[in-house]
Amino acid sequence: MLQVPFIRDHREKVIEGLKKRNLDAAQMIDEVIALDETRRRLQTELDNTLAESNSLSKEIGNLYKSGQADKANALKEKTGELKETSKTLGDDLNATVEALNQLLYKLPNVPNDLVPAGSTEEDNEEVFRKGDIPTLHDNAIPHWELAKKYDIIDFELGNKITGAGFPVYKGKGAKLQRALITYFLDKNIAAGYTEYQLPLLVNAASGFGTGQLPDKEGQMYHVTEDDLYLIPTAEVPGTNIFRDELLNASDLPIAITGYTPCFRREAGSYGAHVRGLNRLHQFDKVEILRVEHPDNSYKALDGMVEHVKEILDELKLPYRILRLCGGDIGFTSALTYDFEVFSTAQDRWLEISSVSNFETFQANRLKLRFRNSEGKNELAHTLNGSSLALPRVLAGILENYQTEDGINIPEILIPYTGFDKI
């Protein structure tokens, strides 16, 4: 959530920044500023009224003590009027604050200056590419056919048990999935991230804190009786560890990693771009999260990008990195880099990671602060990235490593799988 003082002091910068998201926010920004002026005026009037009422109460007490009951009773009428006034002011103040917050909830983060303008994913900027696209044999097939041929992932069985988008991993398919999870965690831990096992359901306050609510409510599975939400990513429970926390500057940076299943309600669609592992309702992901001092967060973002690059280099998968444009960047992000792996069998790029800096946007919702060197409380910066999402990484491995007589296992994973071929 954007900070009101920042909006007030940088009106034009906020409006121009949000234009990168193809959002004309001038009217909303002016409404925010007007509501904040009303809020401050009402707060001042309420404070003055309460101060006057307290002063009169003390005076009335002194008058009673000195035997001047008539004067005291006369002043009591005035305090009664002040109480009514303070109640009215309090109600007006609460309504104004609520209206202000509802407006702020609708405003996305202001993109960083590096974010290119654009409307769709076609306007994203490719900033890095590495790896040779392999030449496959003439009978190469996409991963959903490989999964059936080698009996390692059963999409029909998942559909029977639950529904579309809930695959069943079997035999060497399940072991390869587990190997990837363990490998990702080991890489993250070696890079200084502390592993957490996190809840798979969160309350509404947690969803609000990281920006999934109210923006992405329709994409989350909701357990209505308990008012809990299945997590769309470990970012939500992981970042909410620090909700309502006041840290010391010496506590920063904080770096955590965690593996979780993730659950997302996706709009129904058909075609090769959503077949097999390309889009699921339940999938596994290993996440990395950071809480950083504002002065260091963009250096940390660059470090996260390099970390994910190292993993993909070790998997020997062809990949590229995109800097997302204003029309494609997430609601809460100030700057996002997407990683995509090339699927040779599908002849297309598959997104497998997003690494983002949210600056103070999430921290403001979370009330995540730290005490700076001057002893003042300051909002921290939060960052997160997929390291990595499993389905499309697995799809890339199955398709790019396929041969005439089986699927080779990336060398880095063989110690984890215990086999070198499916």
Secondary structure in CASP SS format (residue, H / E / C, confidence):
PFRMAT SS
TARGET T0000
AUTHOR 0000-0000-0000
METHOD secondary structure of the structure
MODEL  1
M C 1.00
L C 1.00
Q C 1.00
V H 1.00
P H 1.00
F H 1.00
I H 1.00
R H 1.00
D H 1.00
H C 1.00
R H 1.00
E H 1.00
K H 1.00
V H 1.00
I H 1.00
E H 1.00
G H 1.00
L H 1.00
K H 1.00
K C 1.00
R C 1.00
N C 1.00
L C 1.00
D C 1.00
A C 1.00
A H 1.00
Q H 1.00
M H 1.00
I H 1.00
D H 1.00
E H 1.00
V H 1.00
I H 1.00
A H 1.00
L H 1.00
D H 1.00
E H 1.00
T H 1.00
R H 1.00
R H 1.00
R H 1.00
L H 1.00
Q H 1.00
T H 1.00
E H 1.00
L H 1.00
D H 1.00
N H 1.00
T H 1.00
L H 1.00
A H 1.00
E H 1.00
S H 1.00
N H 1.00
S H 1.00
L H 1.00
S H 1.00
K H 1.00
E H 1.00
I H 1.00
G H 1.00
N H 1.00
L H 1.00
Y H 1.00
K H 1.00
S C 1.00
G C 1.00
Q C 1.00
A H 1.00
D H 1.00
K H 1.00
A H 1.00
N H 1.00
A H 1.00
L H 1.00
K H 1.00
E H 1.00
K H 1.00
T H 1.00
G H 1.00
E H 1.00
L H 1.00
K H 1.00
E H 1.00
T H 1.00
S H 1.00
K H 1.00
T H 1.00
L H 1.00
G H 1.00
D H 1.00
D H 1.00
L H 1.00
N H 1.00
A H 1.00
T H 1.00
V H 1.00
E H 1.00
A H 1.00
L H 1.00
N H 1.00
Q H 1.00
L H 1.00
L H 1.00
Y H 1.00
K C 1.00
L C 1.00
P C 1.00
N C 1.00
V C 1.00
P C 1.00
N C 1.00
D C 1.00
L C 1.00
V C 1.00
P C 1.00
A C 1.00
G C 1.00
S C 1.00
T C 1.00
E H 1.00
E H 1.00
D H 1.00
N C 1.00
E E 1.00
E E 1.00
V E 1.00
F E 1.00
R E 1.00
K E 1.00
G C 1.00
D C 1.00
I C 1.00
P C 1.00
T C 1.00
L C 1.00
H C 1.00
D C 1.00
N C 1.00
A C 1.00
I C 1.00
P C 1.00
H H 1.00
W H 1.00
E H 1.00
L H 1.00
A H 1.00
K H 1.00
K H 1.00
Y C 1.00
D C 1.00
I C 1.00
I E 1.00
D E 1.00
F H 1.00
E H 1.00
L H 1.00
G H 1.00
N H 1.00
K H 1.00
I H 1.00
T C 1.00
G C 1.00
A C 1.00
G C 1.00
F C 1.00
P C 1.00
V E 1.00
Y E 1.00
K C 1.00
G H 1.00
K H 1.00
G H 1.00
A H 1.00
K H 1.00
L H 1.00
Q H 1.00
R H 1.00
A H 1.00
L H 1.00
I H 1.00
T H 1.00
Y H 1.00
F H 1.00
L H 1.00
D H 1.00
K H 1.00
N H 1.00
I H 1.00
A H 1.00
A C 1.00
G C 1.00
Y C 1.00
T E 1.00
E E 1.00
Y C 1.00
Q C 1.00
L C 1.00
P C 1.00
L C 1.00
L E 1.00
V E 1.00
N E 1.00
A H 1.00
A H 1.00
S H 1.00
G H 1.00
F H 1.00
G H 1.00
T C 1.00
G C 1.00
Q C 1.00
L C 1.00
P C 1.00
D C 1.00
K C 1.00
E H 1.00
G H 1.00
Q H 1.00
M C 1.00
Y C 1.00
H E 1.00
V E 1.00
T C 1.00
E C 1.00
D C 1.00
D C 1.00
L E 1.00
Y E 1.00
L E 1.00
I C 1.00
P C 1.00
T C 1.00
A C 1.00
E H 1.00
V H 1.00
P H 1.00
G H 1.00
T H 1.00
N H 1.00
I H 1.00
F H 1.00
R C 1.00
D C 1.00
E C 1.00
L E 1.00
L E 1.00
N E 1.00
A H 1.00
S H 1.00
D H 1.00
L C 1.00
P C 1.00
I E 1.00
A E 1.00
I E 1.00
T E 1.00
G E 1.00
Y E 1.00
T E 1.00
P E 1.00
C E 1.00
F E 1.00
R C 1.00
R C 1.00
E C 1.00
A C 1.00
G C 1.00
S C 1.00
Y C 1.00
G C 1.00
A H 1.00
H H 1.00
V H 1.00
R C 1.00
G C 1.00
L C 1.00
N C 1.00
R C 1.00
L C 1.00
H C 1.00
Q E 1.00
F E 1.00
D E 1.00
K E 1.00
V E 1.00
E E 1.00
I E 1.00
L E 1.00
R E 1.00
V E 1.00
E E 1.00
H C 1.00
P C 1.00
D C 1.00
N C 1.00
S H 1.00
Y H 1.00
K H 1.00
A H 1.00
L H 1.00
D H 1.00
G H 1.00
M H 1.00
V H 1.00
E H 1.00
H H 1.00
V H 1.00
K H 1.00
E H 1.00
I H 1.00
L H 1.00
D H 1.00
E H 1.00
L H 1.00
K C 1.00
L C 1.00
P C 1.00
Y E 1.00
R E 1.00
I E 1.00
L E 1.00
R E 1.00
L C 1.00
C C 1.00
G C 1.00
G C 1.00
D C 1.00
I C 1.00
G C 1.00
F C 1.00
T C 1.00
S C 1.00
A C 1.00
L E 1.00
T E 1.00
Y E 1.00
D E 1.00
F E 1.00
E E 1.00
V E 1.00
F E 1.00
S E 1.00
T C 1.00
A C 1.00
Q C 1.00
D C 1.00
R E 1.00
W E 1.00
L E 1.00
E E 1.00
I E 1.00
S E 1.00
S E 1.00
V E 1.00
S E 1.00
N E 1.00
F E 1.00
E E 1.00
T C 1.00
F H 1.00
Q H 1.00
A H 1.00
N H 1.00
R H 1.00
L H 1.00
K C 1.00
L C 1.00
R E 1.00
F E 1.00
R E 1.00
N C 1.00
S C 1.00
E C 1.00
G C 1.00
K C 1.00
N E 1.00
E E 1.00
L E 1.00
A C 1.00
H E 1.00
T E 1.00
L E 1.00
N E 1.00
G E 1.00
S E 1.00
S E 1.00
L E 1.00
A E 1.00
L H 1.00
P H 1.00
R H 1.00
V H 1.00
L H 1.00
A H 1.00
G H 1.00
I H 1.00
L H 1.00
E H 1.00
N H 1.00
Y C 1.00
Q E 1.00
T E 1.00
E C 1.00
D C 1.00
G E 1.00
I E 1.00
N E 1.00
I C 1.00
P C 1.00
E H 1.00
I H 1.00
L H 1.00
I H 1.00
P H 1.00
Y H 1.00
T H 1.00
G C 1.00
F C 1.00
D C 1.00
K E 1.00
I C 1.00
END
